[in-house]
Amino acid sequence: MRSDIDPSKLPTDGLDDLFNSYALLALSKGSAVSNEDVHDAWVIWATKFDPDNDSLVPFDQLSASTQEQDSIFRDAIRKVVLEYGISRFADLFKAEARARVMPRARSLDHADRHRLLRELWLFVPSIYSTLLPTHQWELHRFYLSDEFLDADQLLAHVNEAVALGPSLPNRVGKHWKRISQLYDWASTHASDPEDWRGIDKALARARVLGQVSFGDVPQPTRRKTGYAIRVAPVVNPEPDYEKLAGAFFELARLIREGKDRDPDSGSSSSPWLDHVSTAD
């Protein structure tokens, strides 16, 4: 919307507030928005940013030429509504607002998080097992923790991710909090914050790997006799399609060789296996 307006027609202060008001007009009035609607939205903005302006009067008290000045904003609002539709424009407006407030204001935080998540992925990938697989994927998707990105590349990616999924930053923030708290705790039990082997051992001794439903940090546990084996997934940011294909081929080979057959009856343990095609 802003790109359709001549910059010389715009004020120097409070532009985001002004266009947020116009965006609300687009959502509430649609293509039926009028010059008077534009003026009323401007009045609300001007009471804060331009309180001495002579046009702070009801629309019908303005001169015809002043009323006509609102036409360029009315037309810009109508254009985005007709181009995107109300529903799509609402999604774009929310995404832009989040991208403007969250990623840009905290770009340094994002860079620090990306650096730590990348190092943990390289040296202590087991820490990711404290998140559900879907949460691991969300964290990887937002921060690209398996890639080396500079600050500008990361910020561009974060903005794009927010635009595609406006609720993603809130969910990722919770996943990040979980990982960072565990890292902070484990690093105090290692020789230094980059003693990755010591951090990995601390997490293993605390028996937290693979657990996704407990307190913020590990709690001391009483030593028990015997052993317990816990299997927890650590997902790759990008699937290894060659390994996946190999697994399917191996499964097909086992089926063809009858490895799944009941040794007593000679029949398949699953009825459908008797009808599996052996064709390549």
Secondary structure by P-SEA (a helix, b strand, c coil): cccccccccccccaaaaaaaaaaaaaaaccccccaaaaaaaaaaaaaccccccccccccccccccccccaaaaaaaaaaaaaaccaaaaaaaaaaaaaaaccccccaaaaaaaaaaaaaaaaccccccccccaaaaaaaaaaccccccccaaaaaaaaaaaaaaccaaaaaaaaaaaaaaaaaaaaaaacccccaaaaaaaaaaaacccccccccccccccccccbbbbbbbbbcccccaaaaaaaaaaaaaaaaaaccccccccccccccccccccccc
